[in-house]
Amino acid sequence: MEIILTHGDLDGLTSAAIVYDVLVCKGEKVSIRIAQPFNLYQALREIRSINKLEKLWIMDIGIDEATWRNTRNELHGILSKGTRIIWVDHHVATLKHFLELSEMGITLLFESERCTVTIIGKALLHLTSDPSFYKKLIIIGEVGDKVRRVGDKDPLYSIIEVLGSSLAYMPVDDAFKVSLIKMWVNEKKLVNDEIVLRAENAIKKLEELLKGIDERIIYSGDKIIIIDLRDVKVHGYAGKIASHIASKTGKVALLAFNTNAYETIITCRVPPSREFNASKILPELAEKYNGGGGGHEKAASIRIPVTMFEDVIKEFRKLESQIK
């Protein structure tokens, strides 16, 4: 038996679809699971209890420094049972642990310039059941992760918009994400009626959230803007809202929201016109305040204790001078 443990965004899901197709074609028994960096260790703990697991694929999940010790312990437990682990990723946070992962016996496939589906495409596309179909998935994953652009006249443009919005609707619905992968592989369809309906509902919700966004701005300088949505349910929409604000204002957008009573999440989006390495600066700041996180140069998120919010916001305001 093999397990694919993947991130639930378009990059992770399209990557998982390619691996799943190749394994199914080989006659392997495969299970698909979804995880995020901060709860990776919990997903690994469940996997650790499975006997006779031949191989574990970890796709597009960057290492979260705040939970790395727990993650490492679970990885050791899985490896001790003879399971082979292949980790495919593009987050710098994972590369920083390359030597440690290698010494544990984990195979790391890494490329920082593109994204996970780029790596998987290069390695496995020729082994898939329908390379022409999976070439489309590679484009979808790359556009979803903002390492590629397609024009609004491209046939895939509207499909990518619908898929991205459908994932924002009920973002913790991992069963839907797994069903999406299986639809791609088994039916070779990019979207269906359920996906379109979810996307329509998500767009309506996003429009509602954007209506009162100006009243939520707690700081707006020349290069940075900070929005406080800690008392609003925006899980799944934070990235889209931050991207909208960054595009509209031309400023680095930081959006804060809570998912529970203990943690505040701050999502950052950097407009193309600005130079600001969010994947480096945000995690370093989070670690200073007992938090963690990661992402890409233009898009990243961190988790911090709710009590540290005001201190972290002061730090962000100081960073404005570093933005070009």
Secondary structure, DSSP 8 states (H G I E B T S, - for coil): -EEEEE-SSHHHHHHHHHHHHHHHHTT--EEEEE--GGGHHHHHHHHHT-SS--EEEEES----GGGHHHHHHHHHHHHTTT-EEEEEE--HHHHTTHHHHHHHT-EEEE-SSS-HHHHHHHHHGGGSS-HHHHHHHHHHHHHHTTSS---TTSHHHHHHHHHHHHHHSSTT-HHHHHHHHHHHHHH--S--HHHHHHHHHHHHHHHHHHHTGGGGEEEE-SSEEEEE-TTS--TTTHHHHHHHHHHHHSSEEEEEEESSSSEEEEEEE--TT----HHHHHHHHHHHTT-EEEE-SSEEEEEEEGGGHHHHHHHHHHHGGG--
